[in-house]
Amino acid sequence: MGRFVLVNLWAKKGRSFGITLAVALAVMTVVTLAAVSNGLKNSATQVLEISKSDFTVAQKAAPDILNSTIDSHQLAEIRATRGVASAIGVLLETQDLNAANPLFIEIGIQPGDLRRFGVTMVAGRPYAADASHEVMLGWRAAQNWGLRVGDIFHANGTWNRVVGIYSTGISYGDLGAMFPLPALQAYNRVPGALTLIFVKVTPGDSVAKVAAAVDYNHPELTTIRTASQFGRADRNLVFLGAAATGSTVLAILIGAIIVGNTMLLSLFERTREFGVLRAVGWSRSRLVALVGSEILVLAVAGSMLGIGFSFAAAAVLEILPPLRGVLHSDFTTVGFLRGLYTGIGMAVIGALYPALRAAHLTPLRALTHE
């Protein structure tokens, strides 16, 4: 049977290549979108990992996490919530410094909150609370820019003297810069505005209960404790996840139509062949197995080819000017499995009707087919 399948596929190279390519393109789309979605989600959730907090507070249903807006009055109310040991208000902004740093992260935070935020000084000192031209660079950012303590760093349309180099232990934070909170608010013309609040719960109190109290008292805000809850504050990630799921379903449906149409044409061409096989004693189930085996081989080959294409597609996307330095694709086993079942699913669904129709051909009718 295996040899017969391979001979049939080789005999119809054009048809085989067409189905394989259709499967490959569908799988490439699904796997690439999953990798892009995972990469963007990982980058976004790293914002929450900068601080060693028990949970984070953000504006509910913001377009994305960096557009979350919280005011200083809400920060004061959260600090007064029973069970809250500390609440650190942070302003997060991004700046397009150059082609290699289109989304350079800037963190506005009071110097008194640095230690509780998880900042360790590597060199120099923290900035002053009321400084307007002082900045601390993450050690990775300082390394990338070739800057040391005492050097000048240009950002926000002005100069800033590097007074310290810090480490957070999180690459996202160590690739950015920290400014005095009032200075960053002034640079961006958002006095009193915060992006996120990082909350530590009093030892012995329930994190879930304190988070629930904040949610109840502030319906306009939301608490985030895990990556799966990130969609509460970032609608873009919800849309990305829905797009990845939708693309899988759409790829299966469209691919099944393409495969089904091609297999039906093949059925008409091979009617006499199927008639001969039935005449020499092949059962209906064996004929279905033949057609199914052929399409399964093409589906697996197309899926492997599509996964290869997805690496190339992601690499191209990452070097496009609007996405350079922003997109870091993350290929996962789940993404590869999604691509594989997309390829096999579209092929099996598309070949189901032609296979059953071939099996129900009577030998006499098939042999007299012109």
N, C-alpha and C positions, 0 to 999 in steps of 0.2 A: 504493500500500500504506500509506504513512504517513498519508494523509488518512483512509483506511478504518479504520485503527487508532484514530485520535482520535475519529472518529464513533462507533465501537463503544463506546469507553470513556465518552464523554459520554452515550450512550443508556442506559447502565447506571450512572448516577452513584452509586447506593447501594452497589453491589458494588465499584466502583472506589475509592470513599472507604474502604470497610471494609478492603480489601486494603492500600491506602496507609497507613492508620492502623496496621494490624498490623505492617507493615514498619517504620514510623516508631518505634513503641514498642520493638521489638526492637533497632533500631539505637541508639536513645537509651540503652537499658540498657547495651549493649556499649561505646559511646563514652564514656559517663559513668564507667563502672567503670574503663576504661582510663585516663582522665584523672585520676581519683582515685588509682588505683594509682601512676601516674607521679609525681603530686604528692607523695604520701607517701614514695615511694622517693627522690625528689630531696631532700626535707627530711632524710631519714635519712642519706643518703650525704654530705650537707654536713658532718656531724659529722666524717667522716674527712678532709675537706679543710681543716679549721681549721689543722692543723699541716702544715708542709711536710716530712712524713716520707716515707721510702721505702716503708714498710708499717706497718700497724696490727695490734696483737694484741688479740683479744677472747675472751671465753668462748665456747666452741663451742656452737652451737645454743641460744643464749639466746632467751627469748621475744621480746625486742626488744633493740636495741643498748644502750639505756639501762639495761637490767637485767643487763648483763654484769657479772660480779664476778671480780676478780683481786686477789690479796693481795700484800703487799710482798715476801714471799719469792720469789714468781714473778718479780717485777720485778727483784730482785737477780740471779736466775739468768739472766734474759734479758740483762741488762747484761754478764754474764760470758761470754756466747756469743761465740765467735770471729767476727770480722767486724762486730760491733755497735759503732758509734762512739758512739752515745748512745741511751738508752731513757728516755722521759719518761712517768711514770705520772700519769694524770689521772682525777679523779673527776667524773663528769657527773651532775647532778641537775636536775630540773625542779620548778618551783613555780607554783601557780596564784595569781598576784598579783591579778588582776582579770579581768573578762570579756574585755578586749582582750588580756590576756596569760595565757592558761590554762596555757601550757607555757613559762614563762620559763626559759631555759637558764642554769644556774649551773655554772661550771667551777672545780674545785679543783686548783690547781697550785702547786708551790713557786716562789717568786720567782726563784730561780737558774736555773729552766728556761724562763723567759718568753722570753728572746731566741731560744733554740734552737727554741722552739715557734712562732716566727714572729710574736711580739707586738711591736708598735711603740708606744711611748708618744706620745700626742698632747698630753697635758697632765698636769701633776702628776708623781707618782712611783709606783713599784711599792709594794705593801704589804709590811710586815715579815713574815718567815717565821713568827713566833710571835704575830702580831696576831690578836685575836679580834673586833674590831669595825671592820675595815678592808676596803674593797672597791674593785675597779677596774671601771668600767663601759665596755662597748663604746661607741664614739662614736655609733652609731645608737641604742643604748638610752638613752644620756645625752640625746640630742636628743629622743627620744620622751617621756622623762620630764621634760624641762626641768631637768636637774640639771647642776651644775658641780662642780669640785673644791672640797671643803670642805662640800658639802651632805650631808644625811642621807638614806640610802636604807634603807627598811624591807624586810627579807626574812628568812626563816627564823625568824620570831617574835621578831626582835630588831632593833636599829638598827645601821647600819653607815655609817661615814663614808667618803665618796667621796674617795680619796686620789689617784686617777689615772684618766685616760681613755685607752683603748687602741684600736688598730686591728689586725685580723688580715688584712684584705683579703678576708675571706669574710663575706658578710652574716649567715650563721647565727651566727658567733662574735661579730660586732660588734653583734648584737642582744641579747647576753647580758651576764653579769657574771662576774668572776673573783674568787675568794676564796683565802686561804691554804689549802693542802691540809688541814692538821690542823683548821682551823676548820670547813671544810665537812664533814669527816668527823664532827666533834663535833656539828654542827648536825643531821646526819642519823643520828646514833648508829651509824656504821659505821667504827669505828677501824681504821686500816690497810687499808681497802678501796679499790680502784681500779676504774674502769670500763674504761678502755682504756690501752694502752701504745703510744706513737708511737715508732717505731724509725728511726734513721738508720744507714745502712751505711757502713763505712769506705770512702773512695774507693779504687777499684780492685778491691774485692771484688764478687762477684756477688750482687745483691739476691735473686735467685731461690734461690740456694744457702743464703744466710743465713736466709731465710724458711723454707726446707725444714728446716733444722736446728732452728729454733724449733718447728716443727710436730712434728718427730720427738721432741724432748726433752720436749714438753709436749702430750701427746695430748688433754688436757682444754681446751686453748686452740686458737685458729685464727688464721692470719695472713690479712690482707686487703690486696690491692694494687690491685684494680680494683673498680669499682661492680658488675660482674657476679659478683664473689665475695662480695658483701655478704650473700647468703643463708646463708653458712656460720655467721654470727653472729646473724642476725635471722630467725627462723622466720616472723614475721608477714609479711615481704615475700615469702617463698616462697609462703605461703598466698594472698596478694593476687594474685600472678602466676598461680597455679593457678586462682583464682576468675575472673580476667579471661578466661583461656583456656576454662574450663568454661562461663562465661556465653555465650561466642560459640557454642560447640557447641550448648548448650541452646537458645539463641535461634534458631539455624538449624533445629533439629529441631522445636521447638514452632511456629515460624513456618511451616515447610513444611507441617505438618499443617493449620494454619488456612487457608493459601493453597490447599492441595490440596482441602480440603473446600469452600471457596467456589468454586473453579474447577469442581469436579464438579457443584455445583448449577447453575452457569452453563452447563455442558455440556448438562444436561438441558433447560434453557430454550432453548438455541440449536441443538438437534438439527436442526430443520427448516432453519434458516439454513445450517448446515454442509452439509446435504443438497443445498440449492439450489446452493451454491458448487461442490460436487463434480459436480453434474449439468451445470453450465455449463462444466466443463473444468478446474476447479482440481485440481492434483495434491495428493497427500498431503503432500509436503514443503512446498508453499506454504501449506497449511492449518496445519501445525505452525508455520511461520514467522509466520503471522498471530497465533495464540494466544501464541507466544513473544514477539513484539513487544509485544503488549498488556501482558503481565505484566512485561516488561523496563521499559517506560515507567513502570508503577506502582511497580516496585522502585526505580528511580532517584529518582522523585519522593518516595517514602516515605523513602529513605535521606537525601536532602537535608533533608526535614522532621525526621527523627530527629536529625540532627546539630544542627539548630537547637534542638530540644527539649533536647539534651544540655547546651548552654550554660546554658539556663534551669535545668535540674535541678542542675547543678554550682553555680550561683550560690545556689540555695536551700540546698543542703547546706552551703556555706561560711558561711552566716549562722546556722545552727542553733547554739544555745548550747553543746552538747557539742563542736562542731567549729570554732567561731569562733576564728580565730587559729592553728588547728592545721592545717586542710586548705587547701591551695593547689593547686587542680586544674591539671594541666599537659596541655593539648591538643597532640597531636603529629600529624604526617602519618601515622605508622603507625597511630595510633588511628582517624583518619578513614578510612584505607583498610580497616582491620578492620571498621568500621561499614558501609562500602560493600559489601564482599564478603559481609558477613552478610546485608544486605538483598537483594542480587542472588542469593546462594546459596539463601536460604530461598524466594524467589519461583520460581527456576528449578526447584529440586527439587520444590516443591509443585505446579507447573504441568506437570511432565513427564508424569505419568500421564494427566491429563485431555487434554493435547494429543495424545498418542499414541492415546488412545481415540477422540478426535474424528476423527483422520486415518484411522482404520480403519473408520469408519462407511461402509456402502455407501449410495449415493444413494437407492436404492429404500427401504431400511429407514429412513433418516433422514427421507425425505419422508412416509412413512406413520406417523411417530411422533406420538402424541397427547400 
